[in-house]
């Protein structure tokens, strides 16, 4: 039974059985055809014998009638009819004898030979009677007639019985031939059914022992391609399939060893090293990637990598992959956010697209580095730089922009106004009677007053306007899009706020404090920073001297 363990041996055995069935079908078909042909010939001879016997009965009866009639009425025509009847009789008997010999019916043949002998003897008697009639001895011939008539009647009856017997035998053999044909047909049907069942069994056997293991092997290969490196094929089925499964497992073991070697190599770095298929599913991750996502490799392989991308970064991530596919070059420095068990992390990626032999996009190879801490440090550093930058241009006492930043922003505003053909107004302001207040209240009281005035200035201008401490008790403001009259209205609003708040303190000295202001409009009064400051400062001095 060892050869049957292989698919080739099973196929050979099945082929032998199938050939034997075909040979059996052929033998039965040939035997049935020959038997049927033999039976048809036998039936044909039976039919011929029955027909010949009936014809012989008729001719013998005709011969006897002619003899009897000739005895009473000597007529040459009656003698001629008797001769013709005899000739036909001899032909029919010869045909009947030949047909019976062909059928092999010995009993019927012996009976016919006896009848032939009796008829020949009767013909001898008839010939003598005819000679007497020709000689004129009619009365003597008439005396022979009763004997001849009895003999003829008996012979005719026996011929009819033989003909009926042949017809009955013909009917019996015909029925038997029909049954034999039916039996042969059913035998052929049975053999053909056996061949069909054998073919169906072979098909099912192939499905079970060859096709099904091959399909299972294909499924295992797909699972391994998806990352299931631990999967192995079942060694079963015919010897060829089992050998193929063993080779497959050996190949998988070698591939797993190479993969482990590659993973060990990639684990020399703490970065993420991974590969995605064309649908975005993980097909490879090193240990660094598994640690980053907080899951074992087997759980990650084959899953959608987009599940870990921050929802707000999905589109830009897809755009980066499309860029890699389109340029077929390395895409470096791409940054997105990844959702991990440690929270949302910022990763910087480098990657390039992979293509198959047909030039179709197949995968993307990527490396990533967690830059969350670096990005946080950068943001803190940027915040510190911004804070230092603000402090560098801000007056520490009032929180307004300082003298240096005043000239920088004034120059910028001149350029902006020139570009957009829009004017602005410069206010130069100082606190009236500040020196007396500072001397009576001390420097601390003076500082508090300056902070209060700066607060009132900020509240009295718009968000788009800029306020500065020019120096000492002097302040400046750039009012975007304002003219001279609107600028003076701003000064009044600031003074009103100062007066209302100082009255609430009950301090008579503070109650007399207010702001004086000089106004310069761009471009009517000047088109340079120095010109505008000079005009506004002159206006301030003029107001101060008047006060």
MITOR-580322 format. One record per residue (C-alpha): residue in one letter; x, y, z. Coordinates in steps of 0.5 Angstrom, whole numbers, plus 500, padded with zeros to 3 digits. Example, Ala and Ser with C-alpha at 12.3 -4.5 7.8 and 13.67 -1.06 7.14 Angstrom:
a525491516 s527498514 
This chain:
x500500500 x506505500 x505507493 x498509495 x501514500 x503519494 x498523489 x502520483 x501513486 x493514487 x493517481 x496511477 x491506481 x485510479 x487510472 x488503472 x481502475 x478506470 x482503464 x479496467 x472499467 x473501460 x475494458 x470491462 x465496458 x468494452 x468487453 x460487455 x459492449 x462487444 x459481447 x452484447 x453486440 x455479438 x450475442 x444480439 x447479432 x447471433 x440472436 x437476430 x440471425 x437465429 x430469429 x431470421 x432463420 x426461424 x422466421 x424463414 x423456416 x416458419 x414461412 x417455408 x413450412 x407454411 x408455403 x410447403 x403446406 x400450401 x404447395 x403440398 x395441399 x395444392 x399438389 x394433393 x388437390 x390436383 x391429384 x384428386 x381432381 x385429375 x383422378 x376424376 x377429371 x383427366 x385434364 x392436362 x391443366 x390439372 x396435371 x400441370 x398444376 x400438380 x407438377 x407446379 x405444386 x410439387 x416443384 x414449389 x413444395 x420441393 x423448393 x420450400 x422444403 x429445401 x429452404 x425450410 x431444411 x436449410 x433454415 x433449420 x440447419 x442454421 x438454427 x441448430 x434445431 x436438430 x429435433 x425439428 x430437422 x429430424 x421431424 x422435417 x426429414 x421424416 x415428413 x420429406 x420421406 x413420407 x411426402 x416422397 x413416398 x406419397 x409422390 x411415388 x404413389 x401419386 x406418380 x403411379 x396414379 x397419374 x400413369 x394409370 x390415369 x394417362 x393409360 x385410361 x384407368 x381412371 x377407375 x383404378 x386411380 x379413383 x381407388 x387410390 x384417392 x382416399 x388413401 x392419398 x387424401 x388421408 x395421407 x395429404 x391431410 x395428415 x401431412 x398438411 x396438419 x403436421 x407441416 x402446419 x404444426 x411445424 x410452422 x406454428 x412451432 x417455429 x413461430 x412459437 x419458438 x421465434 x416469439 x420465445 x427467442 x425474440 x423475448 x429472450 x433476445 x429482448 x431480455 x438479454 x439486450 x436489456 x440485461 x446487457 x444495457 x443495464 x450492465 x453497461 x449502465 x452499471 x459499469 x458506466 x455508473 x461505476 x466509472 x462516474 x462514481 x470512480 x471519477 x467523482 x471519488 x477521484 x475528484 x473528491 x479525493 x484530489 x480535493 x481532500 x488530499 x491535494 x487541493 x485542500 x492542503 x494547497 x489552499 x491551506 x498552504 x496558500 x493561506 x499560511 x503563506 x498569506 x498570513 x506569513 x506575508 x502579513 x507578518 x505572522 x512569522 x510564527 x505560523 x507553520 x504549515 x501542517 x505536514 x499532511 x496529505 x500525499 x507525500 x508530495 x504535498 x507533505 x514534502 x512541499 x509543506 x516541510 x520545505 x515551506 x516550513 x524550512 x523556508 x519559513 x524558519 x530560514 x526567513 x524567520 x531567522 x533572517 x528577520 x530576527 x537577524 x534584521 x530586527 x536585531 x540589527 x535594527 x534594534 x541597535 x538604534 x532606539 x529609533 x522606530 x524602523 x518599520 x514598513 x507599511 x504595505 x500599500 x494599504 x497602510 x498596514 x504594518 x508588515 x514589519 x516593526 x523593530 x523592537 x523600538 x517601534 x513595539 x516599545 x513606542 x506603541 x506599547 x504592543 x507586541 x509585534 x504579533 x499584535 x501590531 x502586524 x497586519 x493592523 x492599520 x497604522 x493610521 x489608527 x495611531 x495617527 x492623531 x486625527 x488632525 x494629522 x491624517 x491628511 x498631512 x500624513 x497621507 x500627503 x507625505 x506618502 x503621496 x509625495 x514619496 x510615491 x510621486 x517623487 x520616488 x525619493 x526620500 x521624504 x525627510 x523631516 x516629516 x513630523 x506628525 x503626532 x502619534 x497616539 x500611544 x499608551 x504614553 x499619550 x500623544 x507623542 x511627536 x515623531 x519625526 x519621520 x524619514 x521614508 x521612501 x516608497 x517601494 x515599488 x514592485 x517589478 x511592474 x513599477 x506599481 x506602488 x507596493 x510599500 x513604504 x519603508 x520608514 x524610520 x521615526 x524618532 x520620538 x522628538 x516630543 x521632549 x526635544 x520639541 x517641548 x524643549 x524647543 x517650545 x520652552 x526655549 x522659544 x517661549 x523664553 x526667547 x519671546 x519673553 x526675553 x525679546 x519682550 x523684556 x528687551 x523692548 x519693554 x519698560 x520694566 x516700570 x510701566 x510695562 x509699555 x514699550 x521702551 x524708548 x528704543 x522700540 x519706539 x523709534 x523702531 x516701530 x515709528 x519707522 x515701521 x509705521 x511710516 x513705511 x507701512 x503708511 x507709505 x505702502 x498703504 x497710503 x494711510 x496716515 x497716522 x498721528 x504721533 x502723540 x508726545 x505726552 x508728559 x505728566 x504736568 x507737575 x510731576 x516733579 x513736585 x508730586 x515726586 x518730591 x512730596 x511723595 x517720594 x520716588 x516710590 x509714590 x512717583 x513710580 x506708582 x503714579 x507713572 x504706572 x497708573 x498713567 x501708563 x495704565 x490709563 x494710556 x493703554 x485703556 x484710552 x487707546 x485702541 x488695540 x491697534 x494703537 x501703540 x503706547 x511707549 x514710555 x519715552 x523717558 x522719565 x515722565 x514722558 x510718554 x508717546 x503713542 x502712535 x494712533 x493708526 x489712521 x487717526 x488725525 x489731529 x482732532 x481724533 x488724537 x486730541 x480727543 x484721545 x488725550 x482728553 x479721554 x485719557 x485725562 x478724564 x480717566 x486719570 x482725573 x476720575 x481715578 x485720582 x479724585 x477717588 x483717592 x482724596 x489726595 x489734593 x496734590 x494728585 x487731584 x491736580 x495732575 x494731568 x497729561 x499735556 x500732549 x503734542 x500732536 x504730529 x500727523 x503723518 x505725512 x502732513 x507734519 x513730517 x515724513 x521721518 x521719525 x525725527 x521730523 x515727527 x518727534 x520734533 x513737531 x510733536 x515735542 x514742540 x507742540 x508738547 x513744550 x508749547 x502746551 x507745557 x509753557 x502755556 x500751562 
